[in-house]
């Protein structure tokens, strides 16, 4: 059962039972009467769990609490759900990608005077609970994998090694992030394109060879280096290139791909393309250019696409503000990790200058 303020549209047609939080106890009591030994699985936000704890007169606590996307949940917010655990034997499971962006964008623990013995109470619940074998906190900088090194995440952290959305080429790239035993479960996934589907005008375009090279299904990552002199030129040139790539991709994409070549967990309603834009100006320009190419094109920031995936991601990191701090903003390894790991197959990175150093 999913507890909410009202049945969300995304779940309205699914098999998941949705109930308003203030009606949820009535539904649970009905089930208890029918089958006293039944196990109840209830999903809710931390705020709804707090309401359940306060409003359910017979609430005895949860035997187990699972927190998903825990890297994006502040410790102070997570405690609302933790308080719902049954004492003294309730079990807490915290799940999330430690390489995703945390709930605090502006500062990190390198700016705060603290010791590795102290719990990191001002970040995410996952960062707070992850401890190494000496029971010390793990600073963000230590998440980066050094050559020949192994992570020390301590005895209470289990790192899953299965990669369900990347092909072998992309997976090899991310083994430098998650470790050498990170395994692609669909190693042969690729873009399925048929260039014979293009219109005559598209075939005659002078940039067709370039677009074919960028969208080559055999390349896990394509790096497009754009040339421009001003911030305005950067946005315009980037927008034109993205428009061209997306138009050719949608026109050549094969619609009926055999199920044997598609992961079984794929959401049929996922976007056709996701474009990652660090800045608002980029998003507005690209949305304007793509407005006629269909509705299943998502253009947003890295923060907004966390947890989503699709066949093709275009990371638009060519536009850099003149301020030196912009480089550090773009080069945050967690920002790049999220942008590049959202795709199940090929990524097109649109970069220039110092951003290329990431590769």
N, C-alpha and C positions, 0 to 999 in steps of 0.2 A: 504494500500500500504506500502511495506517495502522498504525503501531507502537504497541503499548500493553502493559500488564501482562496483559491478557486481553481478548478481543473485547467491546467495550462494547455494551450492549443496543441503543443507538440506531443502531448500524451493523450489527448482526447480520443483519438482513434486507435490507441494501442491497447494491449491486453493488461496494462498496468492499472490497478485500481487507484483512482485519485479521489481524495476526500479533503474537504476543508478541515483545518486543524481542530476547530471547535465541534465538528461532527465525528471526528476520527475515533474518539473513545466509545461512542455509541456503536460504531461498526465493529470495533474490536470486541466489545462485550457480546455482540450478537454471535460472532465467531466462537467466542469462548463457551457460550451456551451450547452451540452445536457440536463442538469438538474440544473438550477441556485440555487435551494433550497437544494441541496445535502450536506450532512455532510461528511467531509473527515477525515478519521483516518489514520494517517501517522506514521509509526514506523521507528526509526533510532537511531544510537548511538549519544551520545552528540557531537561527532566530526562532524558527518554528519548534525546534526541540525545547527551547527555553519556555515557550508557551505551553507545550505539552507537560513539561515538568511542573509548571505553576498551576495549570488548569485541570489536569486529570487528577481527580480526587483519589483514585485507586492506583496511581502510578507508582510502581515499585522499583523502577530503574531498568536499564537494559543490561542483558547478560553480556552483550558485545556491541561495541560502537566502532564503525568503520568510517574514517574521514578520508574522502577522496579529494584530489587536487589540494593536498595539504600545504604545498609550497605557497599557495595564494591566500592562506587563511591565517590571520594574525593570532598570536597566542591568546590575547585578550578576548577575541571573538570565539576561538575554539573552546575556551573554558566553559562557555554556555552549554555546549554539547557534552563535554567531559563530565560536567556535573550531573548528567543524566545516567551515568554508569551505576550499576548496582554495586553496592559495597558489601564485603571487602574484596569480592572475587570477580568484579567486572573486568572484561578484557578490552583494551584499546588497540586498534590497528590503524596506523597512519600511513596512507598511500599517496605517492606523488613523485614527480620528477624533480630531483634536487638541482637539475640544470636549467629549470625554467625560471622565469622572472618571479621574484618574490612580491609580497604585498607592499613593500616600501620601495619606491622608485628613486628617491632623492639621495639617501645616504645608505651606508652599510657599516658593518662593525669595525672597519678599519678607522672610522672616524670617532669611535666611542671607546673611552678608556675602560677596558674590561680585561679579564683574564680568561684563558681557555678552560679554567675550572668553573667559571660562572655559566649558568644557563643563559642562552640568548633569548631573553624574554621579550625583546622589542621587535623581533622578526616573525617568521612563520612558525607554526606549531611543529612542522617537520624539522626546521633548522634548530629549534629548541631541543627536540628530543634526540636528534642524531648525535651519537657520541662514539668516539673511537674506543679501541680496546683498553685505553687507560682512563676511560670515562671523562675525557676532555671534549669540549665543544670543537666542532669542525668549521673553521673559517671558510668563507666562500672561495677564496683563492686556492684552497687545497682541493677543491673539486676538479680542477684542471688536471688531466692525466699527464704526468711527466713520462718521457720515454723510458721504458723498462721498469716503471714503478707500478705498484699495486695500491688500490685504495684501502684505507683502514677505516671501515665504517662500523667497527665494533661488533659485538656478539648479538645485538638486538636488531640489526638492520639486515634485511634480506633484499639483495638487488636482483631483480628479474632480468634475465639475459635474452629474452625473446623479442625480436623486432618483427612486427606483423605488417608493416606498411612500406618498407623500403626494399629496393632491389639490392643485389650484392654490391654494386658499385657504391651506392650511397651508404650502405651499411659499413663498408670498409672505412669510409671517411669518419663515421661516427664511432668506430672502434677506438679512435684516438680520444674520444670524449668519455665513453662508457666502459671501455676496457676491451681487450683482445678477444674475449669470449662472448661478446655481443653477437647474436646469431640472427641472420635474416631468414625468416620462415617462408618467404615468397621471393627467393633470390632472382627469379627470372621475370619479375614484373617490369613492364615497360610501357611507354606510350604506344597506342595503336593508331597509326596515321596512314591515310591513303591520299597521296598527293594528286591522284587522278580525280578526286572530288572537287578540286579547285575550279573556280570560274576562269574564263579566258583572260579577263583583266588581271586576275591574281597570278596566273601563270606567266603573263608577260611583264610583271613587275620587275624592275631592275634589282630589287633586294631579295628576290626569291631564293637564290643560292645561300645568302646569309641566313634567312629565316630557316631554311632546311637544315643548315648547320647548327643553328641554335636549338632547334627542336629535334635533333637527331636522337631517336629512341635509344641508341647505344651509349649515349653520354649521360651519366647520372647527374652531372652539374655542368651547366654552360655559363661562362663568365663573359658578360658583354661590357666592354669598356667604352663609355661614351665620352665625346669631346665637346666641351663647352667652355665659355669664358666668364659668364655671369650667372647669378642665381636664377634669373628669369630664363635665360637660355637653357640652363640645366633642367628646369621643370618642363619646358616646352619639348626639348629633345627627348627627354625620358618618356613623356606622355605619348609622343609620336611612335617611339619604338615599342612601348607596351601595347598600344593600340594595334600595331602591325602584327606583333607576335600573337596576341589573343585572337585576332581576326583569322589568321592563317591556321592557328591551332583548332579553333572551333569548326572551320570549314573542312579541315582534313581529318578530323577525329572520326574514327570508326564507331558507329553507334552500338552495334550488337556484337560485343566482345564475348567469346565463349566463357562460360562460368569457370572452366578449368584454369583460365588465365586471370581470374579476378578473385581477390580475397573474399572469403565467405562472409566476413563481418562488415562489408562495405555498406554504407548508408546510401540508398538510392536517391536521396534528396540532398546529398552533399554538393557543394559548389563545383562547377566545372573548372574554375580557375580561382585561385586566391592571389591577390596582389598585396604585398606587404609594403606599407609606406610609413616611414618614421614621422613625417611632418604633415600637418593639416593641408598646407598648400599643395603638396603632391597629391593627396587623396582627392581634393576637389578637381584638380586638372585631369587626373586619370579617370575619375568617375564621369566627368563631362565627355571625355572621348569614347568611353565604353558604353555609354547609355543606350546605344542602338544595337548592341551586340547580344542582348539577352539579360535575363534577370538573375541567373545563377552564376554571377561573377561577384566575388566578395572583395572589396577594397577596404583595408583597415590597417590599424597599427598592429605591431607584434603582440601587444598586451591583449588585444581583442580577439586574436585568432588562436590563442593558446587552447589546446584541447581539441582543435578541429583538424581535418585533413582533407585532401583532394588529390587529383592526379597531377596537377601542375601548380607550382608556386613560383611567382615572380617576385623576387626581393629587390625593391627599388631603393638602393642605397647610394645612388650616384649624386644626389643633391645633398651637399654639405654646407651648412651655414658657415659664415666667415669666422665665427667665434671658435677658438681653439677647443673649447669644451665639447663642441659638436662631435669631434673625432672620438673622444672618449665615450660619448653617448652611443655612437654607432658601433664602436668596437667592443662593447660589453659582450663577453663571450656568451652570456645567457641569452642576450637579444638575438645574436646570430644563430645560436642553437635552436631556439624556437622557430625562427624564420625558415631555417633550412630543413627542419625535421617534420614539418607539417605535411609534406607530400609523400605519397605512396610510390612515386616513380621519379620523374625528372624535375629538376629545379632550374630556373633561369635566374641567375643573379645579375642585376644591373648595377655595376660598381665602377668606381674610378679612383685614381689617386691612392691615398693611404689606406682606404678600405680594402684594397686588393691584398694587403699584407696578411689579412686573415687566412687566406688560402696558402 
